Amino acid sequence: MADTMNFEAAAYTALGTPREKVSLPSATFDGTVNVPVMQQAVKAQLANQRQANASTKTRGFVAGGNQKPWKQKGTGRARQGSTRAPNWPGGGTVFGPHGDRNYSQALPKQVRALARKSAFNARARENAVLVIDQFAYDAPKTSQLHQLLARLGVAHQNVLILTDGVKSNVYLSGRNLPKVRVLPFSDASTYDLLWSDVVLVEASAIGQTLAPVAEKAVEKVKVKKAGTPKTPKARKAAETSKKATAKKAAVKKAPARKAPAKKAAAKPAAAKKAPAKKAAAPKKKGK
């Protein structure tokens, strides 16, 4: 058995003003983290969401095939009784699914409780549990909840908000935020806790009562949009464009090289012509 641990969580107001730290209840946050049990609980929850939609037809349900394709004897081919037999293209399926499979998995109550407790402790070990004094929303306001997440610095993370009971105004405020889930504290499952990066818990949900704090008007925080992940093709295109621009910049910076001067072609020395020999005088006859 692991030693019992005591955790403290940072506390904030509904507008994001920091408060004194709050100790988390030791009944839930005692440091126990059982990874195999959490894996089993998540696997069971995802399996229970599956629907048996796959369904195939046997030869009796495929349309057509009532007529014998050719006569029994005399053709030299193998005998066939129907074109919807499993060995024919377009025929029936043997031992295929029929939409009656049950994927559900049941876990004992104590195993589910241990998995949920382990998930809470896993987030507490990472200092990812934050306490909000009270979610008192008179009307649904998405911008108000978004500003709270921005002041806490978790606007671009998966945030799980756990309220004390059902609070429809808080739920409607976070319904339009893609990375926010709002649930009552008692309804949070192991999967929800492991899905989140940060858990915001209302103080009264964990048995803490925080006195209200007088707050001044807070300026709005500008939230930068998170960049969408690029596809492999987009990454390659971006890399090639960066290389091309780098080459162009290098060509512009490099000084222009002067063309090498052409060497004057040396004229070949004129070969001296040997003096032509005088033709010998013809010999006179008779001498």
C-alpha positions as CSV (number, residue, x, y, z in Angstrom):
1,M,0.0,0.0,0.0
2,A,1.3,3.4,-0.9
3,D,1.6,6.1,1.8
4,T,-1.3,8.4,2.0
5,M,-0.6,11.8,0.4
6,N,-2.2,15.2,1.1
7,F,-2.8,17.4,-1.9
8,E,-3.4,21.1,-2.1
9,A,-4.9,22.8,-5.2
10,A,-4.8,26.4,-6.4
11,A,-8.0,28.3,-5.9
12,Y,-9.5,31.0,-8.1
13,T,-12.7,33.1,-8.2
14,A,-15.1,32.8,-11.1
15,L,-13.3,35.7,-12.8
16,G,-9.9,34.2,-12.5
17,T,-8.5,36.0,-9.5
18,P,-6.1,33.9,-7.4
19,R,-7.0,32.9,-3.9
20,E,-5.3,30.9,-1.1
21,K,-4.7,27.2,-1.8
22,V,-7.3,24.7,-0.8
23,S,-6.6,21.2,0.6
24,L,-8.3,18.5,-1.3
25,P,-10.4,15.8,0.6
26,S,-8.3,12.9,1.5
27,A,-11.1,10.4,1.0
28,T,-10.7,10.9,-2.8
29,F,-7.2,12.4,-3.1
30,D,-5.0,10.0,-1.2
31,G,-2.3,9.4,-3.9
32,T,-3.6,6.0,-5.1
33,V,-3.0,5.5,-8.9
34,N,-3.9,2.1,-10.3
35,V,-3.1,2.2,-14.0
36,P,-4.4,-1.3,-15.0
37,V,-7.7,-0.6,-13.3
38,M,-8.0,2.7,-15.2
39,Q,-7.3,1.0,-18.5
40,Q,-9.9,-1.6,-17.8
41,A,-12.5,1.0,-16.9
42,V,-11.8,3.1,-20.0
43,K,-11.9,0.0,-22.2
44,A,-15.3,-1.0,-20.8
45,Q,-16.8,2.5,-21.2
46,L,-15.7,2.7,-24.9
47,A,-16.9,-0.8,-25.5
48,N,-20.4,0.1,-24.0
49,Q,-20.7,2.9,-26.6
50,R,-20.3,0.5,-29.5
51,Q,-23.3,-0.3,-31.7
52,A,-23.7,-3.6,-33.5
53,N,-24.4,-2.1,-36.9
54,A,-22.5,-4.6,-39.1
55,S,-24.9,-7.0,-40.7
56,T,-24.5,-9.3,-43.7
57,K,-26.9,-11.5,-45.7
58,T,-26.9,-15.2,-46.1
59,R,-27.8,-16.9,-49.4
60,G,-31.4,-17.0,-48.3
61,F,-31.7,-13.2,-48.0
62,V,-29.8,-12.2,-51.2
63,A,-32.1,-11.2,-54.1
64,G,-32.1,-13.4,-57.2
65,G,-30.6,-16.8,-57.7
66,N,-33.8,-18.7,-58.0
67,Q,-33.0,-20.2,-61.4
68,K,-30.5,-22.9,-61.9
69,P,-27.6,-21.3,-64.0
70,W,-27.2,-24.3,-66.3
71,K,-28.4,-27.8,-66.6
72,Q,-27.1,-30.5,-64.3
73,K,-25.3,-32.7,-66.9
74,G,-23.7,-32.4,-70.3
75,T,-22.0,-29.0,-70.1
76,G,-18.7,-30.2,-68.6
77,R,-18.8,-27.7,-65.9
78,A,-19.4,-28.2,-62.2
79,R,-23.0,-28.5,-61.1
80,Q,-24.5,-25.4,-59.7
81,G,-27.9,-24.8,-58.2
82,S,-28.0,-21.0,-57.6
83,T,-25.9,-17.9,-58.4
84,R,-26.4,-16.7,-54.9
85,A,-24.3,-19.6,-53.3
86,P,-21.4,-18.3,-51.2
87,N,-18.9,-19.4,-53.8
88,W,-20.4,-17.0,-56.4
89,P,-19.6,-13.3,-56.7
90,G,-22.5,-11.5,-55.3
91,G,-23.6,-14.5,-53.3
92,G,-24.4,-14.8,-49.7
93,T,-21.9,-14.5,-46.8
94,V,-21.2,-17.5,-44.5
95,F,-20.8,-16.9,-40.8
96,G,-21.0,-13.1,-41.2
97,P,-22.2,-10.6,-38.6
98,H,-26.0,-10.1,-38.3
99,G,-26.2,-7.0,-36.1
100,D,-27.0,-9.0,-32.9
101,R,-23.5,-8.8,-31.3
102,N,-23.3,-7.4,-27.7
103,Y,-20.2,-5.5,-27.0
104,S,-21.1,-4.3,-23.5
105,Q,-18.7,-5.0,-20.6
106,A,-19.7,-4.9,-16.9
107,L,-17.3,-3.9,-14.1
108,P,-17.8,-4.3,-10.4
109,K,-18.8,-1.2,-8.6
110,Q,-15.6,-1.2,-6.5
111,V,-13.4,-1.5,-9.6
112,R,-15.2,1.5,-11.1
113,A,-14.8,3.5,-7.9
114,L,-11.1,2.7,-7.7
115,A,-10.5,3.7,-11.4
116,R,-12.3,7.0,-10.8
117,K,-10.3,7.7,-7.7
118,S,-7.0,6.8,-9.5
119,A,-7.9,9.2,-12.3
120,F,-8.5,12.1,-9.8
121,N,-5.1,11.3,-8.1
122,A,-3.3,11.2,-11.4
123,R,-4.5,14.7,-12.2
124,A,-3.7,15.9,-8.6
125,R,-0.1,14.6,-8.9
126,E,0.3,16.8,-12.0
127,N,-1.1,19.9,-10.2
128,A,-3.9,19.9,-12.9
129,V,-6.7,20.2,-10.4
130,L,-7.9,23.8,-9.9
131,V,-10.7,24.9,-7.5
132,I,-13.2,27.6,-8.4
133,D,-15.0,29.2,-5.5
134,Q,-18.5,29.3,-7.2
135,F,-20.0,29.1,-10.6
136,A,-22.9,31.6,-10.2
137,Y,-24.1,32.3,-13.7
138,D,-27.4,34.1,-14.0
139,A,-27.6,33.3,-17.7
140,P,-25.5,31.3,-20.2
141,K,-22.5,33.3,-21.3
142,T,-19.8,31.6,-23.4
143,S,-17.5,34.6,-23.4
144,Q,-17.5,34.7,-19.6
145,L,-16.4,31.1,-19.3
146,H,-13.8,31.5,-22.1
147,Q,-12.3,34.5,-20.4
148,L,-11.9,32.5,-17.2
149,L,-10.0,29.8,-19.1
150,A,-7.9,32.4,-20.7
151,R,-6.9,34.0,-17.4
152,L,-6.0,30.6,-16.0
153,G,-3.9,29.9,-19.2
154,V,-5.8,26.7,-20.2
155,A,-7.9,28.1,-23.1
156,H,-6.2,25.7,-25.6
157,Q,-6.2,22.6,-23.4
158,N,-8.8,20.0,-22.7
159,V,-10.7,21.3,-19.7
160,L,-13.2,19.3,-17.6
161,I,-15.4,21.5,-15.4
162,L,-17.1,19.7,-12.5
163,T,-20.0,21.6,-10.8
164,D,-21.8,21.0,-7.6
165,G,-24.9,19.4,-9.0
166,V,-26.6,20.2,-12.3
167,K,-26.0,23.8,-13.4
168,S,-27.6,24.4,-16.8
169,N,-26.2,27.9,-17.2
170,V,-22.6,26.7,-16.8
171,Y,-23.3,23.8,-19.2
172,L,-24.8,26.0,-21.9
173,S,-21.8,28.4,-21.5
174,G,-19.3,25.7,-22.2
175,R,-21.3,23.7,-24.8
176,N,-20.0,25.8,-27.7
177,L,-16.3,25.4,-26.7
178,P,-14.8,22.4,-28.4
179,K,-12.3,21.6,-25.7
180,V,-14.5,22.0,-22.7
181,R,-16.8,19.5,-21.0
182,V,-19.1,20.5,-18.2
183,L,-20.4,17.7,-15.9
184,P,-21.7,17.4,-12.3
185,F,-19.0,16.2,-10.0
186,S,-20.8,12.9,-9.3
187,D,-21.2,12.1,-13.0
188,A,-17.5,12.4,-14.0
189,S,-16.1,9.1,-15.2
190,T,-12.6,7.8,-15.5
191,Y,-12.6,8.4,-19.2
192,D,-13.6,12.1,-18.8
193,L,-10.9,12.7,-16.2
194,L,-8.2,11.0,-18.3
195,W,-9.4,12.9,-21.4
196,S,-8.9,16.3,-19.7
197,D,-5.6,18.1,-19.3
198,V,-7.0,20.3,-16.5
199,V,-9.9,19.8,-14.1
200,L,-11.8,22.7,-12.7
201,V,-13.8,21.7,-9.6
202,E,-16.3,23.9,-7.8
203,A,-15.4,24.3,-4.2
204,S,-18.7,23.2,-2.8
205,A,-18.5,19.9,-4.8
206,I,-15.5,18.8,-2.7
207,G,-16.9,20.0,0.6
208,Q,-15.1,23.4,0.7
209,T,-16.9,26.7,1.5
210,L,-15.0,29.7,0.3
211,A,-16.1,33.2,1.3
212,P,-16.9,35.5,-1.6
213,V,-14.2,38.0,-2.5
214,A,-14.8,41.5,-3.7
215,E,-13.4,41.8,-7.2
216,K,-12.8,44.7,-9.5
217,A,-13.6,44.8,-13.2
218,V,-11.1,42.7,-15.0
219,E,-9.8,43.6,-18.5
220,K,-10.5,41.2,-21.3
221,V,-7.7,38.8,-22.2
222,K,-6.9,38.3,-25.9
223,V,-6.9,34.6,-26.8
224,K,-4.8,33.6,-29.7
225,K,-6.2,31.0,-32.0
226,A,-4.6,27.6,-31.8
227,G,-2.9,26.6,-35.0
228,T,-4.6,23.7,-36.8
229,P,-2.3,20.7,-37.3
230,K,-0.9,20.5,-40.8
231,T,-1.3,17.5,-43.0
232,P,1.8,15.7,-44.4
233,K,1.2,17.3,-47.8
234,A,0.9,20.8,-46.3
235,R,4.1,20.2,-44.3
236,K,6.1,19.2,-47.4
237,A,4.7,22.2,-49.3
238,A,5.7,24.5,-46.5
239,E,9.2,23.0,-46.3
240,T,9.7,23.4,-50.1
241,S,8.5,27.0,-50.0
242,K,10.9,27.8,-47.1
243,K,13.8,26.2,-49.0
244,A,12.9,28.2,-52.2
245,T,12.7,31.5,-50.3
246,A,16.0,30.8,-48.5
247,K,17.7,30.1,-51.9
248,K,16.3,33.3,-53.4
249,A,17.6,35.3,-50.3
250,A,21.0,33.7,-50.6
251,V,21.2,34.6,-54.3
252,K,20.3,38.2,-53.6
253,K,22.8,38.6,-50.8
254,A,25.7,37.1,-52.8
255,P,27.8,39.7,-54.7
256,A,27.6,39.4,-58.5
257,R,30.6,37.7,-60.0
258,K,32.4,39.4,-62.9
259,A,32.7,37.4,-66.0
260,P,36.3,36.2,-66.6
261,A,38.1,38.3,-69.3
262,K,38.6,36.4,-72.5
263,K,42.2,35.8,-73.3
264,A,43.3,37.1,-76.6
265,A,43.7,34.2,-78.9
266,A,47.4,34.0,-79.7
267,K,47.9,34.2,-83.4
268,P,50.0,31.4,-84.7
269,A,53.3,32.6,-86.0
270,A,53.4,32.7,-89.7
271,A,55.6,29.9,-90.9
272,K,58.4,31.2,-92.9
273,K,58.1,30.1,-96.4
274,A,61.2,28.5,-97.8
275,P,62.5,30.2,-101.0
276,A,61.4,28.3,-104.0
277,K,64.3,26.6,-105.8
278,K,65.0,27.9,-109.2
279,A,64.2,25.5,-111.9
280,A,67.4,24.0,-113.5
281,A,68.0,25.2,-117.0
282,P,67.4,22.6,-119.6
283,K,70.6,20.9,-120.8
284,K,71.5,21.7,-124.3
285,K,71.7,18.8,-126.7
286,G,75.0,17.8,-128.1
287,K,77.1,19.0,-125.3
